[in-house]
Amino acid sequence: MTNTLSRREVLAAGFGAVVLPSTLSAQPAQKPAEFKIGVTTFLSGPASVFGVPSRRACEMLIDQINAAGGIAGVPVRAIFVDEGPGTDHLVGEIRRLVQSEGVNAIFQSISSGSCLACTPLSRELSKVNLLWDCGTQRIFEEARYEYSFRTQGYATPEVLAPLLYLLRTKPNIRTVAVINQDYAWGRDSWEIWKTAMDALKPGVRVVAEMFPRFGSTDFSTEITRLLALRPDVVYSTSWGGELVTFIRQATERRLHERTTFVLPVAEASLQILGRSMPEGHIIGARGDHWNNHPAPRDPAAFNAFVNAYRQRFNEYPIYPCHHMAQAVWALKAALEKAVAAKSGGWPSDAELAAAFRGLTFPTPTSTITLREDGQGLEDQIVGLSSFNDRFPFAVPKDMRLYPPAQVSAPVGQKSTDWLKTLTPALIESAGRSI
């Protein structure tokens, strides 16, 4: 029987003015034939060194999930979009993914600029939007979103943890120089570092602030200046080919023998650098994603993920692979939670979004909790670059793990305001050796 009565017919039948036909009220969500994810990542341009491995990780995990029966009995399919053409293009592509492709969720993006431009679309489109890699602290500090969540850490803990490690291991530093790429990430990460450093160790002198053009291939001028200034520390959140080029050119001129490098995002470049990465410098991974993690939460799951990726792609997974995996695992946990809450029924978009808020989900290395503001809390591991017989590239030693609660701005506070309240006592109290 179909219910197609008009409102006039309903009233004439004596049901009363407040009773409407079911076709005019909310319909229960229907279980889809497949769960489609729109995934934005760099598939071209310099950042494809992050984007292509992350796509591979996504495809590998979806293959594994589907081989095991899907999520809540529904197979998963990813539709990939290239971030490379820019934010205007990406905004249009996300609308297309929802309105034309009918995706059930969005995973976006690597670039902080992409996330700032596209996250507001989650309000307009009412679709779950998982920020799987971008680091900008501004997303959840400047606005609130009902459908958007970040399934990993963010810039503040990713910069603060290496700074705390430096000040603990080298408490007598007096001078620092920065060489960062000249765009939002390079500038913002330096602001976080400088604000925290001024609070934790007042009096450290900044001897140079250098922001080479994005895409630079020659750092001889900057290296010459650094050799002359002889800073105790050279801080850089550069990544990809530019970090590789800078390290190679700097070590050729033995800069690494006269200063300590602090490289919060070095992990993704270490396989390319191989033995040309100098030992004894501070390296980070935007999380706890080290291939030589000494104490993963689930060693079997960790080894299974790393080995499956190596066997399929002939390389170790880098941190963007782990970040993509975290988004996949968070989606699985939230969707299963939402289905269980409906006793096996399929959740609406709003019900699925509600399942993410406050969600705690496991990863092979730890667990991640999504705060009430949508921000994920993720451990940070920092260590000194070193070599061993197991890996043909640098991995950390003398590692220290920083729990996210110690290095993340509280809900409702802006990072730059919170960092100003830090005291030197945090240097010794934060983190633990692993």
Secondary structure, 3 states (H helix, E strand, C coil): CCCCCCHHHHHHCCCCCCCCCHHHCCCCCCCCCCEEEEEEECCCCCCHHHHHHHHHHHHHHHHHHHHCCCECCECEEEEEEECCCCHHHHHHHHHHHHHCCCCCEEECCCCHHHHHHHCCHHHHHCCEEEECCCCCCHHHHHCCCCCEEECCCCHHHHHHHHHHHHHHHCCCCCEEEEECCCCHHHHHHHHHHHHHHHHHCCCCEEEEEECCCCCCCCCHHHHHHHHHHCCCEEECCCCHHHHHHHHHHHHHCCHHHCCEEEECCHHHHHHHHHHHCCCCCEECCCCCCCCCCCCCCCHHHHHHHHHHHHHHHCCCCCHHHHHHHHHHHHHHHHHHHHHHHCCCCCCCHHHHHHHHCCCEEECCCCEEEECCCCCEECCEEEEEEECCCCCCCCEEEEEEEECHHHHCCCCCCCHHHHHCCCCCHHHHHCCEEC
